Amino acid sequence: MAIPLIDLQDALQSGGPREGEVTHQLRDAAMASGFFYVVRHGVPEALVREQFALAQRLMELPAATRERLDMRKSPVMRGYENLGAQTLDASARPDLKESFYCGMVYPAEHPYVRAGYQTYGANQWPAELPEAPARCERYIQAMLALSRRLMQLLALSLDLPPDYFDASSHDPMVTLRMIRYPAHPEGADERTFGAGAHTDWGAITILAQDAHGGLEVQMPDGDWVAATPVPGAFVVNLGDMIPRWTNGRYHSNPHRVRNLNAQGAARYSIPFFYEPSYFARIEAVPGTVPAGETPRFEACTAGEHLQQMYRTTYGLAAAALEGGLA
């Protein structure tokens, strides 16, 4: 089974001539692995190239600079993440990756910022890269627009009005992460990964990956397949909120990363994580619970869901940030 490729041209606007075709393709992908490529998605290639260039410059900053930007110093976990700081698969070794987190800019007087809710707060930026804030904000806005359109297409695929999820997208929780994976160590055991097997936590992830590859997706039959880089494409996957919203009809499948490229070069990837507003209700949408049955998942808010995920994968370090997770 292969990861499907969906051409979004003529479906980026509501009522576009290929909207129905794309909706059916999206439904099929969501009911299988929850993974698909998108091409002709409306995001300029130059914008993506610039973001990769910035990611590399961030990871090449002096160690002392990166330490000053450590995400553990941020109440909302933004900034630099050290190699091995995260363990996505509890049965594996710590992940062989380092990254830089940032998010949308909300004003300091915003009630969610004042309350210290997760993902609402200030970014940390290096003085050495003054262009970083504006560049990341441009990329975030482009990804946010694409995410909102994908959520509309998901609604249509569930026989819901296209604007069904629109209200939940006000004041969204979004995270942009720039990741560097060093070459896979020689002689590493089977428990060593760049990113251990995991599902994503939110609603939609839009991933830009470089030409090295290394992403693997577990398909419904249990086999792992390579998400080989496709020029001009993003890899999109559904996160754990989508099965909750669809009563398990749509899937959020495990994936992992091993940087096995023969040249021994570092692999860069840029995932954008879209989550709805902090208080968005995540519960089975109309038409997904058969008559006489109860929903498979307990209803919760988007914020409650993310709190638990951060505590699970960052352990005590996240628990220590209780004020930023409340």
Order of alpha helices (4+ residues) and beta strands (2+ residues): beta-alpha-beta-alpha-alpha-beta-beta-alpha-alpha-beta-beta-beta-beta-beta-beta-alpha-beta-beta-beta-beta-alpha-alpha-alpha
